Amino acid sequence: MSERRSENIVICIDTSRSMFRTDYKPNRLVCSINAIKKLIKERLNVDSSSAFSIIKFSDNAEKLIDFTNFETELYEPLGSLSLGGKSALGDGLALSIKMVIEELRKIMAKAPRILVISDGNYTQSAIDPVKMARLAEGLGIKIDSFRIGEMSQLNILKRLSDLTGGNYYYNNSPDSLLNSAQRLADDNFKVASAKSEKLIEKPEFLRKIAANLLRVQDLTKSQETRIKQLRGEADYKKCTICFSENNPYTKGSFYLTGRYCPNCQTPYHVHCLAEWASSQTDQMLSESGTCRCPHCFYLLKIPSEVTQIQKLKILTGTSSQKKIGAQKAEVVPADLTNISNLGEEALYKSCPVCHLIFEEHQEVVRCPECNELYHIDCFKKLSNSQCRTCGTRLHLY
């Protein structure tokens, strides 16, 4: 007998004004909501470990609820959906992928999936849905689609599903929409060659989805207050590994080389974390330059300048301060380049300021010291023009 595979499913529903049409009684949106409720109910009946999140998109995309497997919590935001505006399908997919990546960083993450429910009449915007589908395909994320309304020559939803290996369902009535929901609810049997299962075993994949550590100046006021509450005023800038404020490798203060887990805000010196990571037995994490947070097991990206343990001894004294110190006197010219010239891996990265992914052919700013990438507008928001990853002061002429 085949075994079911628990999944994290992002439901991405179109709430643009065209979803108010009454060719599906009473209207397209109500029928779509009924199908979503059936999908959630039937899937959780056969697999209570699967989880759903819900996103709506019209003029822009908005998360309604994060991943959960409680039916009542999922039904509540569906009852308050309103219609209007255009259909920013690309924005909806971008937010869906961002949420999936956030879950993949957690230990024991479930298989990812995105379901788009729309009539397919999307609005051209800055984010191209086909480019988002190619990004999803590279991450092993299937995009399923429920197409409603009349057929058109340009079937964008089928193209998204075909690119990612997802299921495309054309529904010409409310009943066929419910049937599609039932079929998708039953479609979570394990496949030995599932692409997402293969990708998670590759170091380059782990590096792509791992989260960047936060610096002291990156913390929001609420995060800083929470850390002080949990660890006491004197401890929120002390490394949890060496229990010291000063970095034992570089002798610098925590402000320069201290980092926080973006998930639980536990503080570490970046070198202490790299040293701890090198002592672990997981070869896959070691090869990818990533590690699990010792506190919450969140997948973290160790900065490239300290991923190789043999470099740690070099990064001491004056030389280390020169390389990683956040208060560099020297101002280094940043690179203004097209992201498409930087290879496929660059397209999987996210900007450390806004945490959004980059678009193909987009102009970006690259730090020459650590290769971190920024949107041009985000680069202008950097404090002191310092790179958030390595602390290098940068300029653009």
Long-range contacts (C-beta under 8 A, 24 or more apart in sequence): 2-189, 2-190, 3-189, 3-190, 4-46, 4-47, 4-188, 4-189, 4-190, 5-110, 5-111, 5-188, 5-189, 5-190, 5-194, 6-47, 6-49, 6-50, 6-51, 6-110, 6-111, 6-188, 7-50, 7-51, 7-110, 7-111, 7-112, 7-113, 7-188, 8-50, 8-51, 8-52, 8-53, 8-67, 8-100, 8-103, 8-109, 8-110, 8-111, 8-112, 8-113, 9-43, 9-50, 9-51, 9-52, 9-53, 9-113, 9-114, 9-115, 10-52, 10-53, 10-54, 10-55, 10-96, 10-99, 10-100, 10-112, 10-113, 10-114, 10-115, 11-36, 11-39, 11-52, 11-53, 11-54, 11-55, 11-115, 11-117, 12-55, 12-56, 12-57, 12-61, 12-92, 12-93, 12-95, 12-96, 12-114, 12-115, 12-116, 12-117, 13-54, 13-55, 13-56, 13-57, 13-81, 13-117, 13-118, 14-56, 14-57, 14-58, 14-87, 14-89, 14-92, 14-116, 14-117, 14-118, 14-119, 15-56, 15-57, 15-58, 15-81, 15-82, 15-83, 15-84, 15-85, 16-57, 16-58, 16-59, 16-83, 16-84, 16-85, 16-86, 16-87, 16-121, 16-123, 17-58, 17-83, 17-84, 17-85, 17-86, 18-87, 18-119, 18-121, 18-149, 19-83, 19-118, 19-119, 20-83, 21-119, 21-149, 23-149, 23-150, 24-148, 24-149, 24-173, 24-174, 24-177, 25-174, 28-119, 28-148, 28-149, 29-81, 29-83, 31-148, 31-174, 31-177, 32-117, 32-146, 32-148, 32-177, 33-78, 33-81, 34-174, 34-177, 34-178, 35-117, 35-146, 35-177, 35-178, 35-180, 35-181, 36-78, 36-117, 36-181, 37-75, 37-78, 38-178, 38-181, 38-182, 38-185, 39-115, 39-181, 39-182, 39-184, 39-185, 40-71, 40-74, 40-75, 41-71, 41-185, 42-181, 42-182, 42-185, 42-186, 43-184, 43-185, 43-188, 44-69, 44-71, 46-185, 46-186, 47-188, 49-110, 50-110, 50-188, 51-110, 53-99, 54-78, 55-92, 55-95, 55-96, 55-99, 56-81, 56-92, 57-87, 57-88, 57-89, 57-91, 57-92, 57-95, 58-83, 58-84, 58-85, 58-86, 58-87, 58-88, 59-85, 59-86, 59-88, 60-88, 60-91, 61-88, 61-91, 61-92, 61-94, 61-95, 62-95, 63-95, 63-99, 66-99, 67-99, 67-103, 86-123, 87-118, 87-121, 87-122, 87-123, 88-122, 88-123, 88-125, 88-127, 89-116, 89-118, 89-122, 89-123, 89-129, 89-156, 90-122, 90-125, 90-126, 90-127, 90-128, 90-129, 90-131, 90-132, 91-125, 91-127, 92-116, 93-127, 93-129, 93-132, 93-133, 93-136, 93-143, 93-160, 94-127, 94-132, 94-356, 94-357, 97-132, 97-135, 97-136, 97-139, 97-141, 97-357, 98-350, 98-355, 98-356, 98-357, 100-139, 100-141, 101-139, 101-209, 104-139, 104-200, 104-209, 104-299, 105-209, 105-210, 105-211, 105-263, 105-298, 105-299, 106-263, 106-297, 106-298, 106-299, 107-292, 107-297, 107-298, 107-299, 111-188, 111-194, 111-196, 111-197, 112-139, 112-140, 112-141, 112-142, 112-196, 113-141, 113-142, 113-144, 113-166, 114-141, 114-142, 114-143, 114-144, 114-166, 115-143, 115-144, 115-145, 115-146, 115-184, 116-143, 116-144, 116-145, 116-146, 116-157, 116-160, 117-145, 117-146, 117-148, 118-145, 118-146, 118-147, 118-148, 118-157, 119-147, 119-148, 119-149, 120-147, 120-149, 120-152, 120-154, 120-155, 120-156, 120-157, 121-149, 121-152, 122-156, 126-359, 127-359, 128-359, 128-360, 129-156, 129-160, 130-156, 130-159, 130-160, 130-163, 131-359, 131-360, 133-159, 133-160, 133-163, 133-164, 134-163, 135-347, 135-348, 135-357, 136-163, 136-164, 137-163, 137-164, 137-165, 138-344, 138-347, 138-348, 139-196, 139-199, 139-205, 139-208, 139-209, 139-348, 140-194, 140-195, 140-196, 140-197, 140-198, 140-199, 140-200, 140-205, 141-196, 142-166, 142-167, 144-168, 144-169, 144-184, 145-169, 146-171, 146-177, 146-180, 146-181, 147-171, 148-177, 165-195, 201-284, 203-284, 203-287, 203-288, 203-289, 204-288, 204-345, 205-288, 206-284, 206-285, 206-288, 206-290, 206-299, 207-288, 207-289, 207-290, 207-301, 207-345, 208-345, 208-348, 208-349, 209-299, 209-348, 210-288, 210-290, 210-299, 210-300, 210-301, 211-262, 211-263, 211-298, 211-299, 211-300, 211-301, 212-262, 212-300, 212-301, 212-352, 212-388, 212-389, 213-259, 213-260, 213-261, 213-262, 213-268, 213-270, 213-273, 213-300, 213-301, 213-302, 213-303, 214-259, 214-260, 214-261, 214-262, 214-265, 215-258, 215-259, 215-260, 215-326, 215-388, 215-391, 216-254, 216-255, 216-258, 216-260, 217-255, 217-383, 218-260, 218-388, 219-260, 219-265, 223-260, 223-265, 226-265, 227-260, 227-265, 227-267, 231-267, 236-267, 237-267, 238-267, 239-267, 239-268, 239-269, 239-272, 240-266, 240-267, 240-268, 240-294, 240-295, 241-268, 241-269, 241-272, 241-273, 241-275, 241-276, 241-294, 242-269, 242-272, 247-271, 247-272, 248-272, 249-275, 249-312, 249-315, 249-316, 249-320, 250-315, 250-316, 250-317, 250-320, 250-321, 250-324, 250-325, 251-316, 251-317, 251-321, 252-320, 252-321, 252-324, 252-325, 255-326, 256-324, 256-325, 256-326, 256-327, 256-391, 257-324, 261-293, 261-295, 261-296, 261-298, 261-300, 262-298, 262-300, 263-293, 263-296, 263-298, 264-293, 264-295, 264-296, 264-298, 266-293, 266-294, 266-295, 266-296, 270-302, 270-303, 270-306, 270-324, 271-306, 271-312, 271-315, 273-300, 273-302, 274-302, 274-306, 274-307, 274-309, 274-312, 275-309, 275-312, 277-302, 278-309, 303-370, 303-389, 303-390, 304-370, 304-371, 305-369, 305-370, 305-390, 323-369, 323-390, 324-390, 324-391, 325-391, 326-386, 326-391, 327-391, 328-386, 328-391, 328-392, 328-393, 330-393, 331-385, 331-393, 331-394, 331-395, 332-368, 332-369, 332-392, 332-393, 332-394, 332-395, 333-368, 333-394, 333-395, 333-396, 333-397, 334-365, 334-366, 334-367, 334-368, 334-379, 334-394, 334-395, 334-396, 335-365, 335-366, 335-367, 335-368, 336-363, 336-364, 336-365, 336-366, 336-376, 336-396, 337-363, 337-364, 337-366, 338-362, 338-363, 338-364, 339-363, 339-364, 339-373, 342-366, 342-373, 346-373, 349-373, 351-375, 351-378, 352-388, 352-389, 353-378, 353-379, 353-381, 353-382, 353-388, 354-378, 365-394, 365-396, 367-392, 367-394, 368-392
